[in-house]
Amino acid sequence: MASTPPHCSITATTKPYQNHQYPQNHFKSHRNHHHNNNRNQPHPQKFSLSKPPPSYSNATKHTTAAASAASASSARAPISQTPAPFPSLAPDFSGRRSTRFVSKMHLGRPKTTVNTRHTSVAEEVLQLALLNGQTSLENVLVSFESKLCGSDDYTFLLRELGNRGEHEKAIKCFQFAVRRERRKNEQGKLASAMISILGRLGKVELAMGIFETALREGYGNTVYAFSALISAYGRSGYYDEAIKVFDSMKNYGLKPNSVTYNAVIDACGKGGVEFKRVVEIFDEMLSGGVQPDRITFNSLLAVCSRGGLWEAAMNLFSEMVNRGIDRDIFTYNTLLDAVCKGGQMDLAFDIMAEMPANVLPNVVTYSTMIDGYAKASRFNDALNLFNEMKFLGIGLDRVSYNTLLSIYAKLGRFEEALDICREMEGSGIRKDVVTYNALLGGYGKQGKYDEVRRLFDEMKAQRVSPNLLTYSTVIDVYSKGGLYEEAMDVFREFKRAGLKADVVLYSALIDALCKNGLVESAVSLLDEMTKEGIRPNVVTYNSIIDAFGRSTTSEGLSDTGQISELQTKTSSLVIERGIEADLTDGEDNRIIKIFGQLAAEKGDQAKKGCGVKQEILCILEVFQKMHELEIKPNVVTFSAILNACSRCDSFEDASMLLEELRLFDNQVYGVAHGLLMGYRENVWIQAQSLFDEVKSMDSSTASAFYNALTDMLWHFGQKRGAQLVVLEGKCRQVWENVWSNSCLDLHLMSSGAARAMVHAWLLNIRSVVFEGHELPKLLSILTGWGKHSKVIGDGALKRAVEALLTGMGAPFQLAKCNLGRFISNGPVVAAWLRESGTLKLLVLHDDRTHLENTRFQEISNLQTIPL
């Protein structure tokens, strides 16, 4: 891989392990407008996780004495709420998920050194204990008993045996020491150490046994023993048990200390406890006069990280600064992870840029940022950071390699992805299940089914066991590619592996049903999913909502309109295999039959939809279930609802769906309904605020929302409103490089957005003509071939634009060498634009307008739009 200096770096100090100098940082000149506004906000005087975070720069510059910060915190109101971002439009709005765990960020973190006063005799005993078996250990301990110096030497032995995984020898040594020790407090120290060691080794049941024995015999009633058990439960993910032990301390008259609170907060973080509950524990800690330390805040940040609660994380970081608490690499990496998961990549960039003033970024820092950029579809930024890592000589770890490989796979740059695989294996890191999952997903999205099959076989040959995500990915790929028999075979293998379907697999199956127009079957499978105790997520529901109205079309079910006899026989065979499947689990039978149903639909192009009215009832039922389960919609949900509206046959049907949107989010409803009813002036300020939120999403998510809103408006005759929306999207660079004087690129737009943009572009070049300028010799309108079209050059977007141009009499023709490109000579188009009737054809109007729109119409009249 190339290791040339990146064009822009974000750090400016020298690494201790190299001679390279960080390139000069110019990030401050590229911050977006939103962040510049934030930098002028005053620094908050009280810590509150329910307020917007202060600017990062101000937080790092603001310092107070630790004593005064602690004093101020004692008067702080309890934090009982999670942050309240813009309704459903912040982290939830983006609908992201992450496969990274905060625990990985401990990489490179210096281990805490324990101050012990053990003797050299203890070290000698340790060597003998390691050389001898368990049966001889008792004799070794007896022979050295008189020389060992109490609990300090025994604690050393316990810890060192535990560090070497010799938990059975450690327990034997503990039992020997407790029998010899007569002082209860010393016995308690030994018990706490033993519980802690077993907890680190994941032997939580043994730890609980030690604790119960110590409690029963009168030396376990200490804060440290309870804290050690809480930590042991937390490390193994048993957060309910950890909280129960924490709550039981009061029954023994014990007051938790900072170690206890740190342990229970850490357990909550590892167990995925709701942030509100963790905040309650933190408030209790402060009200009890126990002062938090760096470990406390790092654990709280880890809770924020898991939920993408970037605002709360920023406030916690500011509170650390206020209290004068040092931040380590784990603090910064966890903060970055929370901010990246919240989709705030520009803010994350700022944080990383200022890290070197306190701590140098490491491989985990870069991996977190690269992963964040990748999930935001900002692949170039991710690759630039990778180049910077190479330039600085920072070695990649497994997570970095897999993230980078995933980026190349998503971009379809498989040669570079394979180069990363070779480099990864050359550095001694073998491909794991994450590596294969990334490649399988990448090849699948490109329709390279032979490569998917080869990779799936290869990973099993290499003894890399497929996991739930692997099977879900392969089944999803085959299902979307119409390879239902292959999907059925993979599902059978999945069941033989002893795995149980999860929300990802169910969502993939529901999505496959929906994309084939089988909405009722999808809703039925959704019911079965909930009966199995599997909670659907917003992705599951989005597939069903987005499927509304698609069942009347059969495009995409086969490569040609003719059905061969072989296809029909194959479909029948699949159905028979599903019916005759020797399965006892009803759930499995249901899924097998679904594949048979899908295969039948592929072999029968004359399939019938269930009817628009019936589908509306299905969608309304889906909305009701989302409300019952309190599943928050995201921008994809809103886009799906708007798309469903644009596929309604009547305005009344669309109004029914829009009313459901009101229950989810008043602002989105207000903008969509206001524009649809012609109240542009009244809602445009509200629309601007909504567009601000949408712009913070990744480009594909933002463009999908603009496309959906525009399609709905265009479909119901609000064409002028649709045009204003797409022009707003153009100004906000939702679609990059959309137009120039010579070319209009529509391939990322929906049909409604594209048609509205064609009118705007033609009006723009008309004004160029009437200003006396010549048009370029060749004008082009690009539509692409249609992302989901199975017939080359016959995409829905191309057809819509072609019909529009033909209807206006615009002198554009299809290029012979490019079936998704319309071309014309500049002089010919200029002559057409000068014709007296052309302007009337180009200016769009709304079917529904109101008098208050008159002034707005004058203000927003299309003039020459700066290019």
Secondary structure, DSSP 8 states (H G I E B T S, - for coil): ------S-BS--SB-TT-S-B---B-GGGG--HHHHHHTTS---SS--TTS----HHHHHH----HHHHHHHHHT-----S----STTTSHHHHT------GGGGGTT-----------HHHHHHHHHHHHS-HHHHHHHHHHHTTTS-HHHHHHHHHHHHHHTT-HHHHHHHHHHHHHH---HHHHHHHHHHHHHHHHHTT-HHHHHHHHHHHHHTTS--SHHHHHHHHHHHHHTT-HHHHHHHHHHGGGGT----HHHHHHHHHHHHHHT--HHHHHHHHHHHHHTT----HHHHHHHHHHHHHHT-HHHHHHHHHHHHHHT----HHHHHHHHHHHHHTT-HHHHHHHHHHGGGTS---HHHHHHHHHHHHHTT-HHHHHHHHHHHHHHT----HHHHHHHHHHHHHTT-HHHHHHHHHHHHHTT----HHHHHHHHHHHHHTT-HHHHHHHHHHHHHTT----HHHHHHHHHHHHHTT-HHHHHHHHHHHHHTT----HHHHHHHHHHHHHTT-HHHHHHHHHHHHHTT----HHHHHHHHHHTT-TT--TTSSSSS---HHHHHHHHHHHHHHHT-----HHHHHHHHHHHHHHHHHH-TT-----HHHHHHHHHHHHHHHHHTT----HHHHHHHHHHHHT-SSHHHHHHHHHHHHHH-HHHHHHHHHHHHT-HHHHHHHHHHHHHHHHTS-HHHHHHHHHHHHHHHHHTTBHHHHHHHHHHHHHTTSSTT-B-SSEEE-TTS-HHHHHHHHHHHHHHHHHHHHTT----SEEEEE--S-TT-SSTT--HHHHHHHHHHHHHT---EEETTEEEEEEEEHHHHHHHHHSTTHHHHHS--BSS--TTHHHHHHHT-------
